[in-house]
Amino acid sequence: MRISAICAALLFAAACSGGPTPSRGTSVPVAVTSASAPETAQELTPESAAEAFRTWTVNDDLARASADGLLAQAWSDDSQLAVDAAEFRAAAAAGTAPKRHTFGKPTLWVPRVTGFPQWFVASVERDGKRVLLAFIRKNAESRFRLSLAVTPGKGVKLPKVPLDDDGYAARVAADDQQGLLTSPGAVASLQAAVADEGPRSFSARVLKEGPYTTGLFTANQKAAQKAAKNGFERTSTFTVPVLPVFALRTADGSALVLYPLTCDTATARDDAADTAPVPAPKEFAHLLPGGDTELLDAVTLHEIGSLQFAAVVPVHKGGDERPKAVVIARGGAVTRINSS
């Protein structure tokens, strides 16, 4: 049995007794919840969300302190599952320990949810920088796991999310466009279109230009031009995965939306007759078997990115005034490499 599993089984009670969020250090934390035991509370409340967040930080730190990628993945879900797996593989390939984090006191935005899935968002300082973490619990037999984590851009001021008298935030349904410029569920598609097509995209009419929209298009265009000089054709395509979207009502009636995107960057040789393998970038060697960047023997290399974003969808006031939605935060990483 793994050491982490033994600790989890023996010290379950200690994890649930409360205490400070773990700090980065040399010691390995031992107060954890079993990686196989689900939470027992059925109703999502601000109090149960706070306990779920605290329990997750303890287990995340244990996984990182012991370099236990399987334990880390047991506490992640959706696109974050691939992000964590890639991070731990990179650390193992480099012969280093995964980065451990310190957390400040979180602000929790907990919607009133009937049934499952249950979810909440934490706004918290991680290593001195603000991050937004979305947690989800998909059924009564599972626990809260981290679904995505995004870091606001430099100089970005997060919108205020008000709480009612009982401490709950207001949820916005993914398909609810009432009073908004667009529905929360449509934001990912709009961003994907702008990232693929640039400022000429029709979607650019409702999505503000910036580093996470037109900036992605520009960066990929420059990368394609650089690749062409070396005899390669490089294209990037953004798609919307079938994964949860998290949306909360802000103080001015807008919606704060957290969601994932997938980016497939394909690289092939300009000369179709040249069947030599396309080398993978050295920084992604950990995603290949044995870390061999020359191992792929097909003519097209695919870098799959599991990306995560947060955006603000403004109130639609009508008339000539039409403010645009703005993407304010980003997370994720290249998580997979394959060939075709």
C-alpha positions in Angstrom: 0.0 0.0 0.0 1.3 3.5 -0.8 2.4 5.7 2.1 -0.1 8.4 1.2 -2.9 5.8 1.2 -1.8 4.5 4.7 -1.7 8.1 6.0 -5.1 8.8 4.5 -6.7 5.7 6.1 -5.3 6.2 9.5 -5.7 9.9 9.9 -9.1 10.7 8.4 -10.4 12.1 11.6 -7.6 14.5 11.9 -8.3 16.0 8.5 -11.9 16.9 9.5 -11.1 18.5 12.8 -10.3 21.9 11.3 -7.0 23.8 11.2 -4.9 26.2 9.1 -4.3 25.8 5.4 -1.0 24.1 4.9 2.1 26.1 4.0 4.9 25.2 1.7 7.8 23.6 3.5 9.9 20.5 3.9 7.6 18.4 6.1 4.9 16.2 4.6 1.4 16.9 5.9 -0.4 13.9 7.3 -3.9 15.2 8.1 -5.8 14.1 5.0 -9.1 12.7 3.9 -9.1 9.2 2.3 -8.6 9.4 -1.4 -11.4 6.8 -1.8 -13.9 8.0 0.8 -16.6 10.4 -0.4 -17.9 13.4 1.6 -21.1 12.6 3.5 -22.9 16.0 3.5 -25.6 16.1 0.8 -26.6 19.8 1.0 -24.2 22.4 -0.3 -23.8 25.3 2.1 -21.2 28.0 2.6 -20.0 26.0 5.6 -19.7 22.7 3.7 -18.0 24.5 0.8 -15.4 26.0 3.3 -14.7 22.5 4.6 -14.4 21.1 1.1 -11.9 23.8 0.2 -9.8 23.2 3.3 -9.8 19.4 2.8 -8.8 19.8 -0.9 -5.8 22.1 0.0 -4.5 19.5 2.5 -4.7 16.7 0.0 -3.3 18.8 -2.8 -0.3 19.7 -0.6 0.2 16.1 0.4 0.2 15.0 -3.2 2.8 17.6 -4.1 4.9 17.0 -1.0 5.0 13.3 -1.8 5.1 13.7 -5.6 2.1 11.5 -5.8 0.4 12.2 -9.1 -2.3 9.7 -8.6 -3.4 11.3 -5.4 -3.4 14.7 -7.1 -5.6 13.4 -9.9 -8.0 11.9 -7.3 -8.7 15.4 -6.2 -9.1 17.0 -9.7 -11.7 16.7 -12.4 -12.6 17.8 -15.9 -9.8 19.8 -17.7 -7.9 20.2 -14.4 -7.4 16.4 -14.4 -5.2 16.6 -17.5 -3.4 19.8 -16.3 -2.4 18.1 -13.0 -1.2 15.0 -14.8 1.0 17.0 -17.1 2.4 19.1 -14.3 3.4 16.0 -12.3 4.9 14.3 -15.3 7.0 17.4 -16.1 8.3 17.5 -12.5 9.2 13.8 -12.6 11.0 14.2 -16.0 13.0 17.1 -14.6 13.8 15.2 -11.4 12.2 17.9 -9.2 9.2 17.9 -6.8 5.9 19.4 -8.0 5.5 23.0 -6.8 3.8 23.3 -3.4 1.4 26.2 -2.8 0.4 28.4 0.1 -3.2 29.7 0.2 -4.6 32.8 1.9 -8.1 33.0 3.3 -10.6 32.3 0.5 -13.7 34.2 -0.5 -16.2 31.5 -1.4 -19.0 32.0 -3.9 -21.5 29.3 -3.3 -24.7 29.1 -5.3 -27.9 27.6 -4.1 -28.0 24.2 -5.9 -30.7 21.6 -5.8 -29.4 18.1 -6.5 -26.2 17.4 -8.5 -23.8 18.5 -9.7 -22.9 20.8 -6.8 -20.2 23.5 -7.3 -18.7 26.6 -5.9 -15.9 29.1 -6.8 -13.1 30.2 -4.5 -11.3 33.5 -5.0 -8.1 33.2 -3.0 -4.4 34.2 -2.9 -2.2 31.4 -4.0 1.5 32.1 -3.5 0.7 35.7 -3.2 -1.3 35.9 -6.4 -5.1 35.9 -6.8 -6.6 32.9 -8.5 -10.1 31.7 -9.1 -10.7 28.0 -8.4 -13.9 26.2 -9.4 -14.8 23.0 -7.5 -17.4 20.4 -8.5 -19.1 17.5 -6.9 -21.0 15.5 -9.6 -22.9 13.0 -7.5 -23.5 11.8 -3.9 -20.8 9.2 -4.1 -18.0 11.6 -5.1 -16.1 14.5 -3.4 -15.5 18.0 -4.4 -12.7 18.1 -6.9 -10.9 21.0 -8.6 -12.4 21.5 -12.1 -10.4 24.5 -13.2 -8.0 27.2 -12.0 -7.4 30.6 -13.6 -5.2 33.5 -12.8 -6.5 37.1 -13.6 -4.4 39.1 -16.1 -2.1 41.9 -14.9 -4.0 44.9 -13.6 -7.4 43.1 -13.9 -9.9 44.0 -11.2 -12.3 41.2 -10.4 -16.0 42.0 -10.4 -17.8 41.9 -7.1 -20.0 38.9 -6.5 -22.6 39.8 -3.8 -23.9 37.3 -1.2 -27.4 37.2 0.2 -28.2 37.2 3.9 -27.5 33.4 4.2 -24.1 33.7 2.5 -25.1 32.4 -1.0 -24.1 33.8 -4.4 -26.6 34.0 -7.3 -26.1 31.4 -10.0 -26.6 32.1 -13.7 -27.7 29.2 -15.8 -25.4 28.4 -18.8 -28.3 29.0 -21.3 -29.7 32.1 -19.5 -29.3 35.3 -21.6 -32.0 37.3 -19.8 -30.6 40.8 -19.4 -27.1 39.8 -20.6 -25.2 40.5 -23.8 -25.0 36.7 -24.4 -25.5 33.5 -22.4 -22.7 32.2 -20.2 -22.6 29.0 -22.2 -21.9 30.9 -25.5 -18.8 32.6 -24.3 -16.4 29.8 -25.0 -17.6 29.5 -28.6 -17.2 33.2 -29.1 -13.7 33.1 -27.8 -12.8 30.1 -29.9 -14.0 31.9 -33.0 -12.0 35.0 -32.3 -8.9 33.0 -31.5 -9.2 31.1 -34.7 -10.2 34.0 -37.0 -8.9 37.1 -35.4 -10.5 40.6 -35.2 -12.4 40.0 -38.5 -14.4 37.3 -36.8 -18.1 38.1 -36.4 -17.7 37.2 -32.7 -15.3 40.0 -32.2 -18.4 42.3 -32.3 -19.4 41.0 -28.8 -16.0 40.0 -27.4 -13.4 42.6 -26.5 -9.9 42.4 -28.0 -7.1 41.4 -25.6 -4.4 38.9 -24.8 -6.9 36.0 -24.4 -8.9 36.7 -27.6 -7.3 38.5 -30.5 -4.0 38.1 -28.7 -4.2 34.3 -29.1 -4.8 34.7 -32.8 -1.9 37.1 -33.2 0.5 34.8 -31.3 -0.5 31.8 -33.4 -0.1 33.7 -36.6 3.5 34.7 -35.5 4.3 31.1 -34.5 3.0 29.9 -37.9 5.2 32.4 -39.8 8.2 31.2 -37.7 7.5 27.6 -38.4 7.1 28.3 -42.2 10.7 29.6 -42.3 11.8 26.2 -41.0 9.8 24.2 -43.5 6.8 23.5 -41.4 3.1 24.3 -41.6 1.6 25.1 -38.2 -2.1 25.6 -37.5 -4.1 26.1 -34.2 -7.7 25.3 -33.8 -9.8 26.1 -30.7 -12.8 23.9 -29.7 -15.3 23.9 -26.9 -15.2 20.7 -24.8 -18.4 19.2 -23.3 -17.4 20.2 -19.7 -19.0 22.2 -17.0 -19.4 26.0 -17.1 -19.6 28.0 -13.9 -21.5 31.4 -13.9 -22.3 33.8 -11.1 -24.2 37.1 -11.0 -22.1 40.1 -10.2 -23.0 43.2 -8.3 -23.9 45.2 -11.5 -26.1 42.4 -12.9 -23.4 41.0 -15.2 -22.1 37.4 -15.1 -18.7 36.1 -14.1 -18.2 32.9 -16.2 -15.5 30.2 -15.8 -15.1 27.7 -18.6 -12.6 25.4 -20.5 -11.4 25.5 -24.1 -9.3 23.0 -26.0 -6.5 24.0 -28.5 -5.1 21.6 -31.0 -1.9 22.9 -32.6 -0.9 20.7 -35.6 2.5 20.9 -37.1 3.4 19.2 -40.4 6.2 19.5 -43.0 5.5 21.8 -46.0 6.8 19.2 -48.3 4.2 16.4 -48.3 6.8 14.1 -49.8 9.0 14.5 -46.8 8.0 11.8 -44.4 10.7 12.5 -41.7 9.2 12.7 -38.2 8.2 16.1 -36.9 10.2 16.8 -33.8 8.2 17.7 -30.7 9.2 20.9 -28.8 11.7 20.0 -26.1 9.6 21.7 -23.4 6.9 19.1 -23.9 9.3 16.0 -24.0 7.7 14.8 -20.7 4.4 14.2 -22.6 6.1 11.6 -24.9 7.0 8.0 -24.0 10.5 8.0 -22.6 10.8 11.8 -23.2 12.1 11.1 -26.8 11.3 14.2 -28.9 12.1 12.2 -32.1 9.9 9.2 -31.2 6.9 10.2 -33.2 7.1 8.6 -36.7 4.0 10.3 -38.3 4.1 13.4 -40.4 1.7 15.6 -38.3 2.3 16.4 -34.6 -0.6 17.5 -32.4 -0.1 19.6 -29.2 -3.3 19.4 -27.3 -3.9 22.2 -24.8 -6.4 22.0 -21.9 -7.1 25.7 -21.5 -9.2 27.5 -18.9 -10.6 31.0 -18.8 -12.8 33.4 -16.9 -14.8 36.2 -18.6 -17.3 38.8 -17.6 -20.5 39.0 -19.7 -22.0 42.5 -19.3 -25.6 43.6 -18.9 -27.2 44.3 -22.2 -28.7 47.8 -21.8 -30.2 48.1 -25.2 -30.0 51.0 -27.5 -26.8 52.1 -29.1 -24.7 51.2 -26.1 -23.4 47.7 -26.4 -20.5 46.9 -24.1 -18.5 43.8 -25.0 -17.8 40.7 -23.0 -14.2 40.6 -21.7 -11.9 37.6 -20.9 -10.1 38.4 -17.7 -8.2 35.3 -16.6 -6.4 32.2 -17.9 -5.2 28.8 -16.8 -4.4 25.4 -18.2 -1.4 24.0 -20.1 -0.4 21.7 -23.0 -1.4 18.3 -21.6 -1.0 15.8 -24.5 1.0 15.2 -27.6 0.0 12.7 -30.3 0.6 12.2 -34.0 -1.4 11.4 -37.2 
